[in-house]
Amino acid sequence: MMNKRIISLAVIGVLLGCVSHVQAAGFQLAEYSATGQGRAFAGEAAMADNASTQARNPAMLTYLEGTSFSAGGIYVMPNVDVTGDISIASPLFGSQAMTMNADAIDVADNAVVPNFYFSYQINDSWTWGMAVNSNYGLTTELPADHAAAIFGSETSVTTVEFNPNIAYKINQAFSVGAGLRIVYGEGSIGASAPGWIDGLKAHPSLPADVAAALPAGGASLKSMEGDDIAMGWKVGASWQINPAHRLGFAYHSGVELELDGAVSGLLYIGGQDVDIGAQLPLELPAFAELASYHQLSENWAMHASVNWTQWSVFDELVAYFPGEVKPIDSSDGKSMESDLVKEENFKDNWRFALGSTYQLNNQWLLRTGIAYDNTAVDDEYRTMTIPDSDRLWLSVGAGYQAFENLTVDFAVTYIKAYGDAPINESMNLMDLAQVSFDGEAVGDVWLVGMQLSYKL
């Protein structure tokens, strides 16, 4: 229901970034088709292999004849570890802080990112299509009593984007296109009391009434769940310079989410674990791509892309709850109080990709590609919420013409976090102790994809 939205897509959660920071900057997914995956998504805004082209550039629909279907999925296998130590400084311990290991090994689950595309050529000038894919997702989880669970213990996010698109061929050289972005998302996020809090409660210097107020290890501190729908738009254009060379450009608008949902946990409503209403505004960033396609010989082509994402709009997450502290505009006139969930201080980021295709024979088309995706956050602002870092992509793929109208595409990609991703984060625990995490995020990801494309 629309009034059960979440902070899911907004908060994106603790350690979700550990998955997505080795796939795309921030919490973005790049896996929209196995066809493009084989060349590390190089040249996508200028390519028209099948109906999946509209996911990047709706103008490329004009290069598809008749009616086309394309469907597939990419299996994501992350191997992500967050290693480091928790430090607890408190007057209870005098000048000596208590330190313990807080390594979290293999925190990210495997997942499938599916897709479906349809295109229909109305006449020589007009083509329309429909795209269904996912731009955000995956799940991470820590044990509820893990030493770092106070920074977050679980996140589950699932999103689906629906794109109706239309394209117009102006002449033999130029095409334009546009579409709507209809985004649906659901998920949950939580943080819990770490196991070491039981030892803190038992400390002889802690007053009995204060110890009684502390939660037990594993108790829920913050939990949020729900869903939302929001809309945006996209436009694209292509320029066929000559039969062998083509340029493409696409722009996808930001999507503004106004998330209303239910939250619970001991840190809300005076320590009671009850559900309360909440709002969290979030703008998913706009992004753009400039791409090129070059047919260098009868069998060999090269492709390139430069991608930009406006991550600078993602600077902080502020949740609003019913109360009397901070009034905000509301259709029902109720006042709200706010809670700064997280400061992120993201910056705009760039991705550079170079790919190649080679027509081996009438049945087999080979693909390969390399890409560099730079981080959306500086070292000083990196958090456990989204420990983003630079990424290097290496991809190979192939297309097999199984029948006259049916093509099967396969792809394998290895993504490695490039460079260091240090994390230094702290919080105040009920004015009793300062809790700090000092560590880093490390890992890699394997992607395996398959795509079926059929033309009528």
C-alpha positions as CSV (number, residue, x, y, z in Angstrom):
1,M,0.0,0.0,0.0
2,M,1.2,3.5,-0.7
3,N,0.9,4.5,2.9
4,K,3.2,1.6,4.0
5,R,6.4,3.0,2.4
6,I,9.9,2.6,3.5
7,I,12.9,4.1,4.3
8,S,14.2,1.1,2.4
9,L,15.3,2.7,-0.9
10,A,16.3,5.8,1.1
11,V,18.4,4.5,3.9
12,I,19.6,1.6,1.7
13,G,20.9,0.3,4.8
14,V,23.8,-0.8,6.7
15,L,26.3,-2.8,4.7
16,L,24.1,-2.8,1.6
17,G,26.8,-0.6,0.2
18,C,29.2,-3.5,0.7
19,V,27.4,-5.2,-2.1
20,S,26.8,-2.3,-4.4
21,H,30.1,-0.6,-3.9
22,V,31.7,-3.3,-6.1
23,Q,29.0,-3.2,-8.7
24,A,28.2,0.5,-9.3
25,A,28.7,3.7,-7.3
26,G,26.5,4.3,-4.3
27,F,23.7,1.8,-4.2
28,Q,23.1,1.6,-8.0
29,L,22.8,-1.6,-10.0
30,A,24.2,-1.7,-13.5
31,E,22.9,-5.1,-14.5
32,Y,20.1,-4.4,-17.0
33,S,21.0,-7.1,-19.6
34,A,23.4,-9.9,-20.3
35,T,23.9,-8.6,-23.8
36,G,25.5,-5.3,-22.5
37,Q,27.2,-7.1,-19.7
38,G,29.5,-9.0,-22.1
39,R,31.1,-5.7,-23.1
40,A,31.1,-4.2,-19.5
41,F,28.2,-2.0,-20.7
42,A,30.4,0.0,-23.0
43,G,28.7,2.0,-25.7
44,E,25.2,1.1,-24.5
45,A,23.5,4.4,-25.4
46,A,24.7,3.8,-29.0
47,M,23.9,0.1,-29.3
48,A,20.8,-1.7,-30.6
49,D,21.4,-5.4,-30.3
50,N,17.8,-6.2,-29.1
51,A,14.9,-4.6,-27.2
52,S,17.0,-4.2,-24.1
53,T,18.6,-1.1,-25.7
54,Q,15.7,1.1,-24.4
55,A,16.9,0.6,-20.8
56,R,19.7,3.0,-21.6
57,N,18.6,5.0,-24.6
58,P,15.0,5.0,-25.8
59,A,16.0,6.6,-29.1
60,M,17.8,3.4,-30.1
61,L,14.4,1.7,-30.5
62,T,14.2,3.2,-34.0
63,Y,17.0,0.7,-35.1
64,L,14.8,-2.3,-34.3
65,E,12.5,-3.6,-37.0
66,G,9.2,-5.4,-36.5
67,T,8.4,-6.7,-33.0
68,S,11.0,-7.8,-30.6
69,F,11.2,-9.5,-27.2
70,S,14.1,-9.8,-24.9
71,A,14.3,-11.3,-21.4
72,G,17.0,-12.6,-19.1
73,G,18.7,-12.4,-15.8
74,I,22.1,-11.8,-14.2
75,Y,23.1,-13.9,-11.2
76,V,25.1,-11.8,-8.8
77,M,27.6,-13.6,-6.5
78,P,29.3,-11.1,-4.1
79,N,32.2,-12.0,-1.8
80,V,32.3,-9.1,0.5
81,D,34.0,-8.7,3.9
82,V,34.0,-5.8,6.4
83,T,37.1,-6.1,8.6
84,G,37.9,-3.9,11.6
85,D,37.6,-3.3,15.3
86,I,35.0,-1.8,17.6
87,S,36.4,0.6,20.3
88,I,34.3,1.6,23.3
89,A,35.5,4.6,25.3
90,S,33.7,5.3,28.6
91,P,34.4,6.9,32.0
92,L,33.6,3.4,33.3
93,F,36.8,2.1,31.8
94,G,39.0,5.0,32.9
95,S,41.5,6.1,30.3
96,Q,41.7,2.7,28.7
97,A,39.2,2.0,25.9
98,M,37.8,-1.5,25.4
99,T,38.6,-2.9,21.9
100,M,37.2,-6.0,20.2
101,N,37.2,-7.6,16.8
102,A,34.2,-6.7,14.6
103,D,35.0,-8.6,11.3
104,A,31.9,-9.5,9.3
105,I,32.7,-12.2,6.7
106,D,30.6,-12.8,3.5
107,V,27.9,-10.3,4.6
108,A,26.1,-10.2,1.2
109,D,23.7,-12.8,-0.3
110,N,23.7,-14.0,-3.9
111,A,20.8,-12.6,-5.9
112,V,19.2,-12.7,-9.4
113,V,18.5,-9.4,-11.2
114,P,15.9,-10.2,-13.9
115,N,14.7,-8.1,-16.9
116,F,12.1,-8.0,-19.7
117,Y,11.8,-5.8,-22.8
118,F,9.4,-5.4,-25.7
119,S,9.5,-3.2,-28.8
120,Y,7.0,-2.7,-31.6
121,Q,7.7,-0.8,-34.8
122,I,4.6,1.3,-35.6
123,N,5.9,2.6,-39.0
124,D,9.2,3.7,-40.6
125,S,9.4,6.7,-38.2
126,W,7.8,5.6,-34.9
127,T,8.7,2.7,-32.5
128,W,7.4,2.1,-28.9
129,G,8.6,-0.2,-26.2
130,M,8.2,-1.3,-22.6
131,A,11.1,-2.1,-20.2
132,V,10.9,-3.9,-16.9
133,N,14.2,-4.2,-14.9
134,S,15.8,-3.4,-11.6
135,N,18.1,-0.6,-10.7
136,Y,18.5,-1.2,-6.9
137,G,18.6,-4.3,-4.8
138,L,20.2,-7.2,-2.9
139,T,20.3,-8.2,0.7
140,T,22.9,-8.1,3.6
141,E,22.6,-9.4,7.1
142,L,24.7,-9.6,10.3
143,P,23.8,-11.6,13.4
144,A,21.6,-9.5,15.7
145,D,24.2,-9.6,18.5
146,H,27.3,-8.9,16.2
147,A,29.8,-6.4,17.6
148,A,29.0,-4.0,14.8
149,A,25.2,-4.5,14.8
150,I,24.7,-1.1,16.5
151,F,25.6,0.4,13.2
152,G,23.2,-1.9,11.4
153,S,22.3,-5.6,11.3
154,E,20.1,-6.2,8.2
155,T,18.9,-4.7,5.0
156,S,16.7,-6.1,2.3
157,V,15.8,-4.0,-0.8
158,T,13.9,-5.1,-3.9
159,T,13.0,-2.6,-6.7
160,V,11.3,-2.9,-10.1
161,E,11.3,-0.1,-12.7
162,F,8.7,0.1,-15.4
163,N,9.6,2.2,-18.5
164,P,7.1,2.9,-21.3
165,N,9.1,4.4,-24.1
166,I,8.6,6.0,-27.6
167,A,11.1,6.8,-30.3
168,Y,11.0,8.9,-33.5
169,K,13.3,8.6,-36.5
170,I,13.8,12.2,-37.8
171,N,15.8,11.1,-40.8
172,Q,18.5,8.6,-41.7
173,A,21.0,10.3,-39.4
174,F,19.0,11.4,-36.3
175,S,16.6,9.7,-33.9
176,V,15.1,10.9,-30.6
177,G,13.3,9.1,-27.8
178,A,11.6,9.6,-24.4
179,G,10.1,7.5,-21.7
180,L,8.7,7.4,-18.2
181,R,10.4,5.9,-15.1
182,I,7.9,4.3,-12.8
183,V,9.9,2.9,-9.8
184,Y,8.4,0.5,-7.2
185,G,10.5,-0.5,-4.2
186,E,10.0,-2.5,-1.0
187,G,12.4,-3.6,1.7
188,S,13.5,-3.4,5.4
189,I,16.4,-2.1,7.4
190,G,17.4,-2.7,11.0
191,A,20.0,-2.1,13.7
192,S,20.3,-4.1,17.0
193,A,22.1,-4.1,20.3
194,P,25.5,-5.9,20.0
195,G,26.3,-8.7,22.4
196,W,29.0,-6.7,24.2
197,I,26.3,-4.5,25.6
198,D,25.5,-7.3,28.1
199,G,29.0,-7.0,29.5
200,L,28.6,-3.2,29.7
201,K,25.4,-3.7,31.7
202,A,27.2,-6.0,34.2
203,H,30.1,-3.5,34.8
204,P,30.3,-2.9,38.6
205,S,30.7,0.9,38.1
206,L,27.4,1.2,36.2
207,P,24.4,2.3,38.4
208,A,21.7,-0.3,38.6
209,D,19.0,2.0,37.2
210,V,21.2,2.8,34.1
211,A,22.0,-0.9,33.6
212,A,18.3,-1.7,33.7
213,A,17.6,0.9,31.0
214,L,20.1,-0.7,28.6
215,P,18.7,-3.2,26.1
216,A,19.8,-6.8,26.0
217,G,22.3,-7.9,23.4
218,G,20.4,-8.7,20.1
219,A,17.4,-6.5,21.0
220,S,16.0,-4.4,18.1
221,L,17.1,-0.7,18.2
222,K,15.7,0.5,14.9
223,S,13.6,-1.3,12.4
224,M,11.9,0.1,9.3
225,E,9.9,-1.6,6.5
226,G,7.4,-0.7,3.8
227,D,7.2,0.2,0.1
228,D,6.8,3.2,-2.3
229,I,6.1,4.2,-5.9
230,A,7.7,7.2,-7.6
231,M,8.0,8.6,-11.1
232,G,10.7,10.2,-13.3
233,W,11.5,10.5,-17.0
234,K,14.2,9.9,-19.5
235,V,15.2,11.2,-23.0
236,G,17.7,10.1,-25.6
237,A,19.1,10.8,-29.0
238,S,21.4,9.2,-31.6
239,W,23.4,10.4,-34.5
240,Q,24.4,8.0,-37.3
241,I,27.4,9.8,-38.6
242,N,27.9,7.3,-41.4
243,P,27.2,3.6,-41.8
244,A,30.2,2.7,-39.6
245,H,30.1,5.3,-36.8
246,R,27.3,6.3,-34.4
247,L,27.0,8.5,-31.3
248,G,24.3,8.1,-28.6
249,F,23.3,10.3,-25.7
250,A,20.8,9.6,-22.9
251,Y,19.6,11.4,-19.8
252,H,17.6,9.9,-16.9
253,S,16.0,12.3,-14.5
254,G,16.2,12.0,-10.7
255,V,13.3,10.2,-9.0
256,E,11.9,11.9,-5.9
257,L,10.6,9.6,-3.3
258,E,8.5,10.8,-0.4
259,L,8.5,7.7,1.8
260,D,5.9,7.1,4.5
261,G,6.3,4.0,6.5
262,A,6.3,2.3,9.9
263,V,9.3,2.1,12.2
264,S,9.8,0.4,15.5
265,G,12.6,-0.2,18.0
266,L,13.9,0.6,21.4
267,L,15.4,3.9,20.3
268,Y,12.0,5.4,19.5
269,I,9.1,6.4,21.7
270,G,10.9,6.5,25.0
271,G,12.5,3.1,24.7
272,Q,9.3,1.2,23.9
273,D,9.4,-1.3,21.0
274,V,6.2,-0.1,19.2
275,D,5.4,0.8,15.6
276,I,5.1,4.5,14.7
277,G,4.6,6.4,11.4
278,A,7.5,8.0,9.6
279,Q,8.5,10.0,6.6
280,L,11.8,10.1,4.8
281,P,12.3,12.2,1.6
282,L,14.9,11.0,-0.8
283,E,15.9,11.9,-4.4
284,L,17.5,9.1,-6.4
285,P,20.1,10.8,-8.6
286,A,19.9,11.7,-12.3
287,F,22.4,10.1,-14.6
288,A,23.5,10.5,-18.2
289,E,25.6,8.6,-20.8
290,L,27.5,9.6,-23.9
291,A,28.4,6.6,-26.0
292,S,29.9,5.7,-29.4
293,Y,29.9,2.7,-31.8
294,H,32.5,2.2,-34.5
295,Q,32.5,-0.6,-37.1
296,L,36.2,-0.9,-37.8
297,S,36.0,-3.9,-40.2
298,E,33.4,-6.2,-41.5
299,N,33.6,-8.4,-38.4
300,W,35.1,-6.1,-35.7
301,A,33.5,-3.2,-33.8
302,M,34.6,-1.0,-30.9
303,H,32.3,0.8,-28.4
304,A,32.9,3.3,-25.6
305,S,30.9,5.1,-22.9
306,V,31.3,7.9,-20.4
307,N,28.6,7.8,-17.6
308,W,27.9,10.5,-15.1
309,T,25.6,10.2,-12.0
310,Q,24.5,13.1,-9.9
311,W,25.2,11.6,-6.5
312,S,25.8,15.0,-4.9
313,V,22.0,15.1,-4.2
314,F,22.6,12.3,-1.7
315,D,24.1,14.2,1.2
316,E,22.1,13.2,4.2
317,L,19.1,11.1,5.3
318,V,16.6,12.7,7.7
319,A,13.6,10.8,9.0
320,Y,10.5,12.6,10.4
321,F,8.2,11.2,13.1
322,P,4.9,12.3,14.7
323,G,5.7,14.7,17.5
324,E,5.8,18.3,18.6
325,V,9.5,19.1,18.0
326,K,9.8,20.2,14.3
327,P,6.8,21.2,12.3
328,I,6.9,20.4,8.6
329,D,4.4,20.8,5.8
330,S,1.8,18.1,6.0
331,S,-1.6,17.7,4.3
332,D,-3.2,16.6,7.7
333,G,-1.6,19.5,9.6
334,K,0.3,17.2,12.0
335,S,3.7,18.2,13.3
336,M,6.7,16.0,13.1
337,E,10.1,15.7,14.8
338,S,13.2,14.7,12.9
339,D,16.1,12.2,13.3
340,L,19.3,12.5,11.3
341,V,19.6,8.9,10.1
342,K,23.0,9.3,8.4
343,E,25.3,11.9,6.8
344,E,26.6,10.6,3.5
345,N,28.2,13.6,1.7
346,F,28.2,11.9,-1.7
347,K,29.7,13.5,-4.8
348,D,29.0,13.2,-8.5
349,N,30.8,10.2,-10.0
350,W,32.0,9.0,-13.4
351,R,32.3,5.7,-15.2
352,F,34.4,4.9,-18.2
353,A,34.0,1.8,-20.3
354,L,35.6,0.4,-23.5
355,G,34.3,-2.7,-25.2
356,S,34.6,-4.7,-28.4
357,T,32.6,-7.2,-30.5
358,Y,33.8,-9.7,-33.1
359,Q,31.6,-11.6,-35.5
360,L,33.2,-15.0,-35.5
361,N,30.8,-16.6,-38.0
362,N,27.2,-16.6,-38.9
363,Q,26.2,-18.0,-35.5
364,W,28.7,-16.6,-33.0
365,L,29.3,-13.0,-31.9
366,L,32.0,-12.6,-29.3
367,R,32.1,-9.7,-26.8
368,T,34.6,-8.3,-24.2
369,G,34.9,-5.1,-22.2
370,I,36.7,-3.2,-19.4
371,A,35.3,-0.4,-17.2
372,Y,36.5,1.8,-14.4
373,D,33.8,3.1,-12.0
374,N,35.0,5.7,-9.6
375,T,33.7,6.1,-6.1
376,A,30.9,8.5,-5.1
377,V,32.4,9.3,-1.6
378,D,35.7,10.6,-0.3
379,D,37.6,8.5,2.3
380,E,36.7,11.0,5.1
381,Y,33.0,10.5,4.6
382,R,32.8,6.7,4.0
383,T,30.5,4.9,6.4
384,M,29.4,1.4,7.1
385,T,26.1,2.3,5.6
386,I,27.6,2.6,2.1
387,P,31.3,1.9,2.1
388,D,31.7,2.9,-1.6
389,S,35.0,2.5,-3.4
390,D,36.5,2.5,-7.0
391,R,35.7,-0.6,-9.0
392,L,37.4,-2.3,-12.0
393,W,35.2,-4.4,-14.4
394,L,36.4,-7.2,-16.7
395,S,33.8,-8.8,-18.9
396,V,33.5,-11.4,-21.6
397,G,30.4,-12.6,-23.4
398,A,29.0,-14.2,-26.6
399,G,25.9,-14.2,-28.7
400,Y,24.6,-17.4,-30.3
401,Q,22.2,-17.3,-33.2
402,A,20.2,-20.4,-32.3
403,F,17.5,-19.9,-35.0
404,E,16.8,-17.3,-37.6
405,N,14.7,-15.2,-35.1
406,L,16.2,-16.3,-31.8
407,T,19.5,-15.2,-30.2
408,V,20.9,-16.4,-26.9
409,D,23.5,-14.1,-25.1
410,F,25.9,-15.2,-22.3
411,A,28.2,-13.1,-20.2
412,V,30.6,-13.4,-17.3
413,T,32.0,-10.4,-15.3
414,Y,34.5,-10.0,-12.6
415,I,34.4,-6.8,-10.5
416,K,37.2,-5.9,-8.1
417,A,37.2,-3.1,-5.6
418,Y,40.1,-0.9,-6.7
419,G,42.2,0.7,-4.0
420,D,41.6,1.1,-0.3
421,A,38.1,1.7,1.3
422,P,38.8,2.7,4.9
423,I,35.8,3.2,7.3
424,N,36.0,5.2,10.4
425,E,32.6,5.7,12.1
426,S,31.4,6.5,15.6
427,M,28.3,7.1,17.7
428,N,27.3,8.0,21.2
429,L,25.6,5.3,23.3
430,M,23.1,7.0,25.6
431,D,25.9,9.4,26.9
432,L,27.6,6.3,28.5
433,A,30.2,5.5,25.9
434,Q,31.6,6.5,22.6
435,V,31.4,3.6,20.2
436,S,33.8,3.6,17.1
437,F,34.4,1.3,14.2
438,D,37.8,1.4,12.5
439,G,38.3,-0.9,9.5
440,E,37.8,-1.3,5.8
441,A,35.5,-3.0,3.2
442,V,37.1,-5.5,0.8
443,G,35.7,-7.8,-1.7
444,D,34.8,-8.7,-5.3
445,V,31.8,-9.9,-7.3
446,W,31.1,-12.4,-10.0
447,L,28.2,-11.8,-12.5
448,V,26.9,-14.5,-14.7
449,G,24.1,-13.5,-17.2
450,M,21.9,-14.9,-19.9
451,Q,19.6,-13.2,-22.3
452,L,17.0,-14.6,-24.8
453,S,16.0,-12.3,-27.7
454,Y,13.3,-13.0,-30.3
455,K,12.2,-11.1,-33.3
456,L,8.9,-11.5,-35.2
